[in-house]
Every structure is written in structure tokens, then in C-alpha cells.
Amino acid sequence: MDLDTFYVSVERLLDSKLEGKPILLGGTGDRGVVASCSYEARAYGVHSGMSMKMARELCSHAIVIRGEAGIYSKYSKVVTEILREEVPIMEKSSIDEFYLDLTGMDRFFGCYKLASHLRQRVIKETGLPISFGLSKNKTVSKIATGEAKPNNQINIDFGEEKPFLAPLSINKIPMIGEKTSFLLNRMGVRKIKTVQGMPLELMEKAFGKNGKSIWHKASGIDNSPVVPYHEKKSISTERTFEKDTIDVFKLRCMVMAMVEQLAYELRRAEKVTSCITVKVRYADFQTFSKQKKIPYTSCDHTLIELAKDIFDQLYNRRIRVRLIGVRLSDLAGGGHQIDLFNDNSKVLKLYQAMDTIKNRYGANAVRRSTAMQINGLGRGNPFSGEPNAVPAHRNR
């Protein structure tokens, strides 16, 4: 199951005026990248991963939105809980994509009937469009889901995998990137049916182990299991600057703003962290990082001081910086552990009040003054492990 143009669909739930209009979601500067785009924008040749500058040239009348990661995570969590309630095994492969193992469910409900029910429930309870492909394995189901979009469903019966795949482009097979696609095209391979008719030994000779995997996937063979859903062990955010900078004050402000964002995400998920990492990438692309083990916490004031200290130790070359990032790892369930020597009731009540406002009006409703000084400085990738994640600050 795959939520269709997930980020764009969430934005349209929040603002109905965006319906039917071309939307570009991602970094807004020349170095920005399109994290997601609407079908209306795709009609002009825009796609995810394209530079925002090129996307604007192709679709000059598109509406550009920076987005807010916390909102997307919230809607993803709602969908996750709906699916987890009703299926035996679920694998959440990204923020908007899910594999469901319905083995044995046909004895009671019928797998296609159950999957259809789940899709309609997600649409009804969240308002988000979602598609699915039902088959005997993950590869065929993923490809079928892509063919079902937008907002539809497909069932590939047992034994129909090869006929279904045959007329499709070779690029539909997961794991085939630009380089492999180019080499296959040079061999005259453009459709999956061509690979189906090739000897396995030829594919192995041409592409090694990847060739064997491509041949099996093209034939509808995939024995990889659905891995049960598990909680992520880290969250992170990073910023690539529009222009490389040596402004230490702004760099430190950015680190503080990122920690504030991540700490709020921890508290909202009722988690705490025991490890903080800061990353710096210089203009020459050399990248350095440093981490520190800490007592479990989810409080801004504690994590910010630690992050600033790590950054000061890490940033020692005094040359321009291209990117900085912060990661909180070794997560565990639980609330803030009160420090008897440094915490007081006023501080704890302040956090409760701020989080209440943020939960109601969005993560940017209340921010530290330092965060207000870095608007427009860079673009970001808020959460590792979530492909095509978008910047954390909304700016229409």
C-alpha cells in the first residue's frame, strides 16, 4: 500500500485551495531539491529529486511549499495504526509505503476483500488517497501499486505475474537505477519481457549478482519476507545552505533550532534519547561528525547546550560550511527524567504549555528566538530513514 503523492495530499488536506493546482514541495532556493510534486506538475516533466531551479523552469506557475515534517509524520502515524490494527504482519518501508502480509487471511475474509476494506478505511478516516497492488510477493505488489496509481487498486492472481510484468518498462523493476537502465538499453533491453526471455547466465555475466536479482524480479520471483514493523531508533535533521557560510553565529543558531525541532518530535512520540550527534560538511565536501552519550532526556535546554558544545569542538577548520546536521539516537520510550538539581516545576510546566500549543497549531507556533534568525538560510532533510523527506519549516 502506498499513499499517493503523500506530502502534497497532506498539504491539500490543510488547504483545499491547492486542489487541482501544480505543487512543488521541497527546498525553495537554487540548491533546493523537489521532495514531492503533484500529478499536475508531473505533466510538465517535473519529478522527485529534480533541482527546484529546473522544476520552476519547467512549471513556472507551480506553487512551491517548504512543508513541515512533523505534520507528515503525524498523518503517517495515523495510517500506520489503522493498518497495524487489522493485519497479522506489516512492514513500514517508508513514511508513506507499507507491505502487508495477508497469508492465510483468504480463509476467513478473502485477501482482496480485506485489502479493499483497509484502503477504504484509510481514505475515510484520513482523507488521504492510497493505492495498493495485491500479489504473491513484494516485488510484484510494489510494481502493481505503481500501475494502480492514482488512488486505485490492482489484484495480480497467482500465475499471472509474468504476463502482468512483461509489457512494462524495465525501469519499473525496483533497484534499477540510471546506470543499470543505460546499460540495459545499450543491450536493446527496454521491456521486462526481454529480460524474461534471456538466459539467467547472460544476466549474471553482464551484471553479476545484480543481474541474477534483476532476472528473478523480472520473472515475478521474490522470496524476501515482510519484515514486521519496528520503531525507529533515531531521528535526524540536516541543512544544506543556499550559499556556503562561515558565519559561526548563524551556524550555532541553526544547530539550536534543529535540536529544538527534534526534541519536540521526541516528546510528541513519548521518547527520550541517550546519544546526540552533530555533523559538519565543509565547502570542499569533507564531512566530520562527533557524538556524545548522555543521560536519557527530551528537553530542549539540556540537548541544546550539549549540541552547542559538540559543534564548538567539531567546527575547527574555519572555512566555509556547506551543511550541518543533528541526530538523536538510542531512543527509548518514556517521558522526561526529572533532574532534581537543575529542573523545577516552572520549567516542566513551560514545556507542557509549549507542547500543547505546538500540538494544536503546528511545530513552528512557538519557537526560541534563535530559530527566528535563520529563516531562509538553508534547506533540509528532517528525518533519516524516511526517503524524500522535506524541509522542516513551512513557507508559502
TIMARSE-71011 format. One record per atom (N, C-alpha, C): x, y, z. Coordinates in steps of 0.1 Angstrom, whole numbers, plus 5000, padded with zeros to 4 digits. Layout:
% residues N
XYZ
...
***
This chain:
% residues 396
500849885000
500050005000
500950125000
500550224992
501350344990
500450464990
500750564999
499950684999
500350774987
499450814979
499750884966
500151024969
501251064963
501851204965
501651254979
502151174988
501751195003
501951335008
503051395006
503251525011
502251625005
502151614992
501151704985
499751684990
499351564992
498051524997
497751585010
498751575019
498651635033
498451785032
499251855024
499151995022
497752035017
497151955008
495851985003
494751955013
495051865023
494051855034
494051975042
495252035044
495352155052
494852285045
494952285032
494452395024
493852355011
492552355011
491752304999
491952384987
492452504988
492752594976
493852534967
494652434973
495652374965
495252264956
493952224957
493352114949
493452154934
493952054926
494052074911
495152164906
495952214915
497052304911
498452234912
499352274903
500652214903
501452254916
501952154923
502552184936
504052124936
504952204940
506352164942
506652174957
507152064963
507452054977
508852024979
509552114986
511052094988
511752224991
513052224990
513852344992
513552444981
513452574986
513052684977
514152754969
515452734973
516552804967
517052734955
518052794948
518552724936
519252594939
519652574952
520252444955
519152344961
517952394962
516852314967
516552194957
515952094963
515551974955
514151944957
513451904947
512051864948
511851734955
511251744967
511051624975
509751544971
508751624966
507551564961
506851664952
506051624943
505351714934
503951644930
503051734927
501651684923
501651634909
500651554906
500551504892
500351614882
499851724886
499651844877
501051894873
502051894883
503351934880
504151834872
503851704874
504551594867
504251604852
503051664848
502651674834
503651764827
504451844834
505351934828
506751874828
506951754832
508251684833
508951694846
508251744856
508851754869
508851624876
509851594884
509851464892
510651484905
510451394914
511151404927
512651384924
513451464932
514851454931
515451554921
514551624913
515051724904
515351854912
516251934906
516552054913
515352154912
515152224923
514052314923
514152424912
515352464909
515552564898
515052514885
515352384881
514952324869
513352304869
512852264881
511452234882
510652364879
511152474885
510452604883
510552654868
511652614861
511752654847
510752574839
510552444843
509552354835
508152394838
507852434851
506552464855
506552594863
506652704856
506852834863
505652884871
504452824869
503252874876
502952784888
503952684891
503652594902
503752674916
503052614926
503152674939
504152594947
505152664953
506252604960
506052604975
506152494981
505852484996
507052415002
507552465013
508652405020
508252285029
507052295035
506552185042
507052185057
506352095064
506752075079
506651925082
507851875085
508051725087
507051675098
506851745109
506051705120
504651665116
504151745107
502751725102
502651595094
503651575085
503651455077
503851325086
504651335096
504851225105
503551195112
502851295116
501551275123
500551195115
500351235102
499451165093
499951025090
501251005088
501850875086
501550785098
501650835110
501450755122
499950715123
499050795119
497550765119
497350645109
497950655097
497750545087
498350415092
499550425098
500250315104
499450235114
498850315123
497950255134
496750185128
496150245118
494950175111
495350045105
496450035098
496949915092
497349815102
498049855112
498649765123
497449695131
496349765132
495149715139
494649585132
494749585119
493949485112
494749375104
496049385103
496849285096
497749215105
498049085102
498949005110
500349055110
500949095098
502349135098
502349255088
503049365093
503149485085
504549535085
505149575074
506449635072
506249775067
506749875075
506650015071
508050045065
508050055051
509350075045
509750215043
508750305044
509050455044
507850525051
507950655051
506850735057
505450715051
505450675038
504250655030
504050525023
504850425027
504750295019
504750185029
503850085027
503649975036
503549845029
504149735034
503949605029
503149525039
502049465035
501249385044
501249235040
501549155049
501549005047
500148955051
499348915041
497948865043
497848715042
498948645043
499048505042
498048435052
497148355047
496148285055
494848365057
494848495054
493648565056
492548535046
492848475035
491848435025
490948335030
491348255040
490448155046
489248215053
489448335058
488448405066
487748515059
488448605052
487848725046
488048735031
489148675026
489548705012
490448815012
491748785007
492748885008
492449015001
491849004989
491549124981
490449204988
489449134993
488349205000
488849275013
489849215020
490349275032
491249395028
492049385018
492849495013
492049615008
490949585002
490049684997
489349755009
489049685019
488449735031
489449835038
490649785039
491749865045
491949995038
491949985025
492150115017
491050215019
489850165019
488650255020
488650305035
489050235044
489150285058
490150395059
491350375053
492350485053
491850615047
491150595035
490650715028
489550785036
488650705043
487550765050
488050835063
489050775070
489450825083
490550935082
491250935071
492351035070
492151135059
491351095049
491151185037
492251175027
493251085029
494351075020
494150965010
494550994997
494450894987
495550784989
495150654986
496150554988
495850444978
496850374973
496750274963
497450144968
496950034962
497649904966
497749814954
498749724954
498849614945
498949484953
498049394950
498049264957
498649154949
499649084954
500148974946
500848874956
501648784951
502248684960
503548724965
504148834961
505448874967
505549034966
506649074973
506849224975
507149294961
507949234953
508349304940
507149334931
506349224929
505249234920
504149334926
504049324939
503049414946
503449564945
504749584946
505249724945
505049784931
505349704921
505249744907
503749764904
502849674909
501449674907
500849804913
501349834925
500849964932
501150084923
502350084917
502750194909
501750204897
501350094891
500450084880
499050124884
498750094897
497350124901
497150274903
498150354906
498050494909
497450574897
496750684900
496550734913
495250684920
495350664933
494150624941
493350514936
493950394934
493350284928
493950154934
493550034929
493949914934
494049804923
494949714924
495149604914
495349474921
494849364916
495049234921
495749144910
496849094913
497549004903
497448864908
496648784902
496448644906
497648564905
497748454912
498848354912
498948304897
500248304893
500448264879
500448364869
499948484872
499748594863
500948704864
501948674872
502948764875
503748804862
504248704855
505048724843
504248794832
503048754829
502248834819
501948974823
501748994836
501549134840
502749224838
503949164842
505149244841
505749264827
505449164818
506049164805
506049294797
504949354796
504849474787
505449604794
505749594806
506149714814
507649754811
507949884813
509349924811
510249864821
511549834817
512549774826
512749864838
512549994836
512750084847
511750064859
510649994856
509649964867
510249874878
511249794875
511749704884
512549774895
512149754908
512949824919
514449784918
515249874922
516749854923
517449894909
516649914899
517349954886
517450104886
518650154886
518950294886
519350344872
519750464871
520150524858
521250454851
522250414858
523450344852
523050204847
522350134855
521849994850
520950004839
520050104840
519050124829
519750164816
520750244817
521550284805
522250164798
522850074807
523549954802
522549864795
521349844802
520349754796
519849804783
519649944782
519149994769
520249974758
521549984762
522549964752
522549814747
522049724755
521849584751
520549564743
519849674742
518549654735
517349614744
517649624757
516549584766
515849704771
514549714768
513749824772
512449774779
512049654776
510849594783
511149474791
510349454802
510649344811
510649214804
509749194794
509649074787
510949024780
511749124777
513049094770
513949024780
513949074793
514749004803
514148864807
512848854806
512248724809
512748624799
513048664787
513448564777
514948544776
515648614784
517148604784
517548494793
518648424790
519248324799
519748384812
519548324823
519948374836
521448394836
522148304829
523648314829
524148444822
523448484812
523748604805
523648724814
522548734821
522348844830
523448844841
523748724846
524848714857
526148764851
526448724839
527748764833
527848914831
526748974827
526749114824
526649204836
525949164847
525749244859
526049184872
526649064872
527048994884
525848954892
525948964905
524848934914
523549014912
523749144908
522649224905
521849174893
522549114883
521949054871
521048944875
521448854884
520648744889
519348794895
519548904904
518348954911
517449024901
517949094891
517049164881
516249054874
516948944870
516248844862
515148774870
515348754883
514348694892
513148794893
513448914896
512349014897
511549034884
512249034873
511549044860
510648924858
511048804864
510148684862
509148674873
509048774881
508048774892
508448684904
509748664906
510248574917
510848664927
510348654939
510948734951
510448664964
511448614970
511148534983
511448614995
511748744994
512048825006
510848845014
511048825027
509848825037
509448975040
508248985045
507749105050
508249125065
509049225067
509749245080
508849315089
508449255101
507549325110
507949465113
506949555115
507149695118
507849705131
508849795131
509549825144
509749975145
509850025157
510050165159
511450205155
511650325149
512950375145
513750415158
515050395156
515950415167
516650555167
516450635157
517050765157
516150855148
516350985151
515751095142
516851195140
516751255128
517851355125
517251465116
518051565115
517751675105
519051735101
519151785089
520351855084
519951965074
520852055073
520552175064
521752195055
521452205042
522352255032
522152395029
523152485031
522952625029
522852665015
522052775012
521952824999
523252874994
524052935003
525452975000
526352925011
527452875008
528352825018
528652945028
528752915041
528853025050
529952995061
530453105066
531453105076
530953175089
529753215089
529053295099
528853195111
529753195121
529653105132
528353125140
527953255142
526753285149
525553215143
525353235130
524253165123
524353015123
525552965123
525652815123
525252765137
525652835147
525252795161
523752805163
523152915157
521652935158
520952825151
521552775139
520852665131
520952535139
522052515146
522152395154
521152395165
520952505172
520052525182
518552505177
518252555166
516952545160
516652395157
517652325151
517352185148
517152105160
517952125170
517752055183
516452075189
515952205188
514652235193
513552155186
513652145173
512752075164
512751925168
513951865169
514051725172
513551685186
513851775195
513451745209
511851745210
511251835203
509751845203
509251715197
509851665186
509451535180
509551425190
510651425197
510851325208
509651325218
509451445223
508351455233
507051415228
506751445216
505451415210
505351265208
506451195205
506451055203
506650975217
506651055228
506851005241
508150915242
509250975236
510550905236
511651005242
512750935246
513851015251
515150955244
516151035244
517451005237
518550995246
519550905243
520750905251
522050925243
521850975231
523050995223
522751115213
523651215212
523451325203
524651335194
524451355181
525551365171
525351495163
526451565161
526451685152
527351655140
526951695129
527751675116
527951805109
529251825104
529551945096
530151905083
529651955072
530251935059
530752065053
532052075050
532652195045
532452215030
532852335026
532652365011
533352265002
534452205007
535252104999
534651965000
533451955006
532751835008
533351735018
534351775025
534851695036
533851705047
533551585053
532451575063
533051515076
532651585087
533151535100
531951535110
531951435119
530851425129
531451385142
530651425153
531051385166
529851355175
529851255182
528751225191
529051215205
528051215214
528251215228
527151135235
527451045243
526450965251
526051055263
524751055266
524151145276
523151065284
522751115296
521651065303
520351085295
519450995296
518151005288
517451135290
517051205280
516351325281
515651355268
514751455268
514051505256
513851655258
514651715266
514451865269
515351945261
514752055255
515552145247
516752205254
516552255266
517652325272
518852235275
518652115278
519752015280
520451985267
519651945257
520251905244
520852015237
520352135238
520952255230
522352285236
522452285249
523852315254
524852205250
524352075250
525251975245
525651985231
524652015222
524852035208
525852155205
525652265212
526552375210
527952335214
528152265225
529452225229
530152135219
529352035214
529851945203
530252025191
529352115187
529652195175
530952275176
531152335188
532352415190
533652335189
533552205194
534652115193
534952075179
533852055171
533851995158
534352105147
533752225149
534052325138
535352395141
536452345136
537752395139
538652425127
538052415115
538852445103
538752585098
537652655103
537452795099
537452825084
536852735077
536552755063
535052745061
534552785049
533052785047
532452645049
531252655054
530452535057
529352515047
529152395041
528052375032
526852315039
527052225049
525952155055
526252135070
525152135078
525352095092
524152005095
524251915105
523151825108
523251785123
522151735128
522051695142
521251565142
521651465149
520951335151
520851295165
519651255169
519351195182
519151045181
519950965188
519850825186
519750745199
519750615198
519550535210
518250575217
517150585210
515850625215
515250525224
514450565233
513750475242
512450535246
511450455249
510150505253
510150565267
509350675269
509350725282
509350885282
509050945293
509051085294
510351145300
510351265302
511551335307
511851285321
513151255324
513551215337
513951345344
513351375355
513551505362
514951505369
515651615366
516951635373
516651715386
516851655397
516551715410
517351845412
518551855406
519351975409
519152085399
518752055386
518652165376
517252195372
516252095373
514952115368
514052175380
512952245376
512052285386
510652285380
509652305388
508252285383
507952385372
508552505373
508252615363
508752565349
509952505348
510452465336
509652355330
509252255338
508452145333
507052195328
506452285336
505152345331
505252415318
506452485317
506652565304
506752465292
507452355294
507452255283
506052205280
505252175290
503952125288
503052225280
503252355284
502452465277
502852475263
504152485260
504652495247
504252385238
504352255243
503952145235
502452145232
501652185241
500252195239
499952285227
500652405227
500452495216
500952445203
502052375203
502652315191
501752205186
501252125195
500352015190
499152065183
498652185188
497452235182
497652315170
498752395170
498952495159
500152465150
500852355153
502052325145
503352355152
504352285147
505652285154
506352425155
505952505145
506552645144
505752745152
504652705158
503852805165
504552875177
505452805183
506252865194
507752815192
508652915190
510052885188
510952975196
512152935199
513153015205
513553125196
513953235201
514353355193
515453325183
516353225187
517453185178
516953135165
515853055166
515252995153
514753095144
514253215149
513753315141
514853385133
516053365136
517153445129
517753365118
517253245116
517853165105
516953125094
515753185093
514753165083
515353195069
515253095060
515653125046
517153095044
517853045055
519253025054
519652895046
518752795048
519152665041
517952585039
518152465033
517152365030
517452245038
516552155040
516852045049
516251915046
516651815053
516151675052
515851625066
514651655071
514451635086
514751505092
514251395085
514351265092
515051155084
516151105089
516850995083
515950875083
516050785072
515150675072
513850705066
513550815062
512350855055
512650905041
512650835031
513050875018
512250995014
512951095006
512251205001
511651295011
512251295024
511751385034
511951535030
511151625035
511151755031
511551855042
511851975039
512352075049
511352095061
511852135072
511052135084
510252265086
510552365078
509852495080
508952525069
507652555072
506652595062
506852735057
506852755044
507052895039
506352905026
505152955026
504352965013
504553105007
***
